[in-house]
Amino acid sequence: MTRRNFLSTTTVGAAALASPLTALSESSPPKAAPGFELLILATNWGFPGSFNLFAPQAKNAGYDGAEIWWPGDEKGQNNVLEELNKHGLKPAFLWGSGEKDFQKHEAEFQKMVQSMLAVKPIYINCHSGKDYFTAEQNQRLIDYSYKIAGRTGIPVYHETHRGRALFSTTAAKTFIEKSPDLRITFDVSHWCNVHESMLGDQTEILDLTLSRTEHIHARIGHPEGPQVNDPRAPEWKDIVQTHLGWWDKVVDRKKKEGGRITFLTEFGPPDYMPTLPYTRQPLADQWGVNVYMKDLLRKRYA
């Protein structure tokens, strides 16, 4: 069965897929203070082509910039920077070492953060440490990052991500309380999965985390996975509304402060995207879902 045939056998047509946008984009945010800025960035994760094809497509889709995993080689770095600049896309970079030995991990982490600072991105997003490193080891990476941020003025954020230092609410709480300068990339989809819940019993740590959030990965998670198959589908309405409620708190704070909030639309490809058995065809179009999320965020928060 092809994906087209699969979709045609369902009751969800094109109009039904598009209809949630109007309702979900409605909110009553506070009036924005001077200086408020909303930036929505694209990911090239899963993009079926070169970065030279991705950059103009992201620009044409209406994105403000792109968050890219920082290439490890100079040629790749130069190509990314050239394409972003050519198409007027703001640069933001992501990095996280895969080294399991902490000393090697720390050295690689520091080296790559330094190389990103040289090109002055709007922020650096870190997949920080490992969930099996000691708290003291992960703290060293966090301490290093915010000292760098304080010295350069380039924000460095730490992502709530499975397998990393902030993999759970309880792990994050320890680092947040110990580190007044810690700033967070809020990808709550991971926590929904880790805690197998929509976190209704953890409002205190959520509010603490949201008070430190500067950047949001706009993927919709659920208790059994980090990504729903399609956020436009009506069966996910309550889950989507829960995520929007969390994000509203961050945007409302930023509007009152007159600060910048950045979003990355980060629905991923297979196997983040659920697929049909045997054919492994994705149940939704990754690019289309991310553009839908961009439009939803723009309408709700601009």
C-alpha positions in Angstrom: 0.0 0.0 0.0 1.4 3.4 -0.9 1.2 6.3 1.4 -1.2 8.0 -0.9 -3.5 5.0 -0.9 -3.2 4.7 2.9 -4.3 8.3 3.4 -7.1 8.0 0.9 -8.6 5.1 3.0 -8.8 7.3 6.1 -11.5 9.8 7.0 -9.0 12.6 7.2 -8.9 14.7 4.1 -6.8 17.8 3.3 -9.4 20.1 4.8 -9.5 18.2 8.0 -5.7 18.2 8.3 -5.6 22.0 7.8 -8.6 22.9 10.1 -6.8 22.7 13.5 -4.6 25.7 12.6 -7.3 28.3 13.1 -8.5 27.0 16.5 -5.0 26.3 17.9 -3.6 29.7 16.8 -6.1 31.5 19.0 -4.8 32.8 22.3 -4.9 35.8 24.5 -1.3 36.8 25.0 -0.2 39.9 26.8 0.7 42.9 24.8 4.4 42.6 23.8 6.8 45.1 25.4 9.3 46.8 23.1 12.1 44.4 22.1 10.0 41.3 21.9 11.0 39.1 18.9 9.7 35.8 17.7 12.0 33.7 15.5 11.1 30.4 14.0 13.8 28.1 12.6 13.9 25.1 10.3 15.8 21.9 10.8 17.6 20.0 8.0 17.3 16.8 10.0 15.8 14.3 7.6 15.9 16.7 4.6 16.3 14.5 1.4 18.9 16.6 -0.3 22.0 18.8 0.2 22.2 21.9 2.4 22.4 23.9 -0.8 18.8 22.7 -1.6 17.6 22.9 2.0 18.5 26.6 2.6 16.4 28.1 -0.3 13.5 25.8 0.6 13.5 26.9 4.2 13.6 30.6 3.1 10.8 30.1 0.7 8.7 28.4 3.4 8.9 31.5 5.6 11.5 30.5 8.2 13.6 33.1 9.9 16.7 30.9 10.2 17.9 27.3 10.7 19.2 25.3 13.6 21.9 23.0 12.2 24.1 20.3 13.8 27.5 22.0 13.5 29.6 20.2 10.9 32.8 18.7 12.3 34.9 19.8 9.2 35.8 23.2 8.0 34.5 22.7 4.5 31.1 21.7 5.8 31.1 24.6 8.2 31.9 27.1 5.4 29.2 25.7 3.1 26.6 26.0 5.8 27.5 29.5 6.6 27.6 30.5 3.0 24.2 29.1 2.2 22.6 30.6 5.3 24.0 34.0 4.5 23.0 33.8 0.8 19.4 33.2 1.7 19.1 35.6 4.6 18.6 32.8 7.2 19.8 33.4 10.8 22.3 30.8 12.0 21.9 28.7 15.1 23.9 25.6 15.9 23.5 22.4 17.8 26.3 20.2 19.2 26.7 17.2 21.5 29.6 14.8 21.8 29.1 11.1 21.5 32.3 10.3 23.4 31.6 8.0 26.3 34.9 8.8 28.0 34.3 12.0 30.0 37.7 13.5 29.4 37.5 13.1 25.7 33.9 14.2 25.7 34.7 17.4 27.6 37.6 18.2 25.3 35.5 17.7 22.2 32.6 19.7 23.7 34.8 22.7 24.5 36.6 22.6 21.1 33.3 22.6 19.1 31.7 25.3 21.3 34.7 27.5 20.7 34.5 26.9 16.9 30.8 27.9 16.9 31.5 31.0 18.9 33.8 32.3 16.2 31.0 32.6 13.6 28.6 34.3 16.1 25.3 32.3 15.8 22.2 33.7 17.4 22.5 30.8 20.0 24.2 27.5 20.6 22.1 24.6 21.6 23.9 21.8 23.5 23.1 18.1 23.8 24.9 18.3 27.1 26.8 15.4 28.6 25.4 11.9 29.1 22.8 10.5 31.4 25.4 8.1 32.8 28.0 10.7 33.6 28.2 11.8 37.2 26.3 15.0 38.2 29.7 16.6 38.8 30.9 15.8 35.3 27.8 17.1 33.6 28.0 20.2 35.9 31.5 20.9 34.5 30.1 21.1 31.0 27.2 23.4 32.1 29.6 25.7 34.1 31.9 26.0 31.1 29.0 26.9 28.8 27.6 29.7 30.8 31.0 31.2 31.5 31.5 31.3 27.7 28.1 32.8 27.2 28.8 35.5 29.8 32.1 36.4 28.2 30.9 36.5 24.6 27.2 37.5 24.8 26.3 34.5 22.7 23.6 32.5 24.4 24.4 28.8 25.2 21.4 26.6 26.0 21.1 23.1 27.3 18.4 20.8 25.9 16.0 18.6 27.8 16.9 15.5 25.8 16.9 11.7 26.5 20.4 10.3 27.1 21.8 13.7 28.1 22.3 15.6 31.4 18.8 17.0 31.5 17.1 13.7 30.4 14.4 13.8 33.1 12.6 16.3 35.3 14.5 15.2 38.4 17.9 15.4 36.8 17.1 18.9 35.4 15.8 20.1 38.8 19.2 19.5 40.4 21.1 21.4 37.7 18.6 24.3 37.6 18.7 24.8 41.3 22.5 24.7 41.4 23.1 26.9 38.4 21.5 30.3 38.3 22.8 31.0 34.9 21.6 27.8 33.3 19.4 28.5 30.3 17.3 25.8 28.7 16.1 24.5 25.3 12.8 23.1 26.2 12.1 19.9 24.3 9.4 18.5 26.6 8.6 15.7 24.2 11.5 13.7 25.7 10.2 14.2 29.2 6.7 13.0 28.2 8.3 9.8 27.0 10.8 9.4 29.9 8.1 9.8 32.5 5.4 8.1 30.5 2.9 10.9 31.2 1.9 14.4 30.3 3.6 15.5 33.5 0.4 16.7 35.3 1.9 15.6 38.6 5.1 17.6 38.1 3.9 21.2 37.7 6.5 22.6 40.1 9.6 21.4 38.2 7.9 22.3 34.9 7.3 25.9 36.0 10.9 26.1 37.2 12.1 24.8 33.9 9.9 27.2 31.9 11.2 30.1 33.9 14.7 29.3 32.5 13.6 28.4 29.0 15.0 30.6 26.1 14.4 28.3 23.2 11.8 25.7 22.3 11.8 22.6 20.2 8.3 22.5 18.8 7.8 18.7 18.6 4.7 17.1 20.1 5.5 14.2 22.4 3.2 11.8 24.2 3.5 9.3 27.0 4.5 6.4 24.7 6.9 8.3 22.4 8.7 11.6 21.6 6.7 12.3 18.5 3.0 12.0 17.6 2.4 10.7 14.0 0.7 13.9 12.9 -0.2 16.9 15.2 -3.0 17.9 12.9 -4.9 14.6 13.6 -7.9 15.2 15.9 -6.9 12.3 18.3 -3.9 14.4 19.4 -5.9 17.6 20.1 -5.5 17.4 23.9 -1.8 16.5 23.8 -1.2 19.4 21.4 -3.1 21.8 23.7 -1.0 20.7 26.6 2.2 21.5 24.8 0.8 24.9 23.7 0.0 25.6 27.3 3.6 25.1 28.3 4.9 27.2 25.4 2.4 30.0 26.2 4.0 30.5 29.5 7.4 31.1 28.0 6.1 33.4 25.2 4.0 35.4 27.7 7.1 35.9 29.9 9.2 37.0 26.9 6.5 39.4 25.7 6.4 41.0 29.2 10.2 41.2 29.3 10.5 42.4 25.7 12.9 39.6 24.9 13.5 37.1 22.1 12.0 33.7 21.9 13.1 31.2 19.4 11.4 28.0 18.2 12.7 25.1 16.1 10.0 23.0 14.3 11.6 19.6 14.9 9.4 16.8 13.8 11.8 14.2 12.6 12.0 11.6 9.8 11.6 7.8 10.2 12.1 6.3 12.8 11.1 9.3 14.9 8.2 9.6 12.4 6.0 6.4 12.8 5.9 4.3 9.7 3.8 1.6 8.1 5.1 -1.9 8.7 7.0 -3.7 6.0 7.3 -0.6 3.7 8.5 1.8 6.4 6.6 4.6 4.7 6.1 7.6 7.0 2.6 8.2 8.3 2.9 11.9 7.6 5.0 14.3 5.5 7.8 15.5 7.7 8.3 18.8 5.9 4.6 19.5 5.7 4.2 18.9 9.4 7.0 21.2 10.3 5.7 23.9 8.1 2.3 23.5 9.7 3.9 23.9 13.1 5.7 27.1 11.9 2.4 28.6 10.7 0.7 27.6 14.0 3.4 29.2 16.1 3.5 32.4 13.9 -0.3 32.8 14.1 -0.5 32.1 17.8 2.5 34.2 19.0 3.4 36.9 16.5 
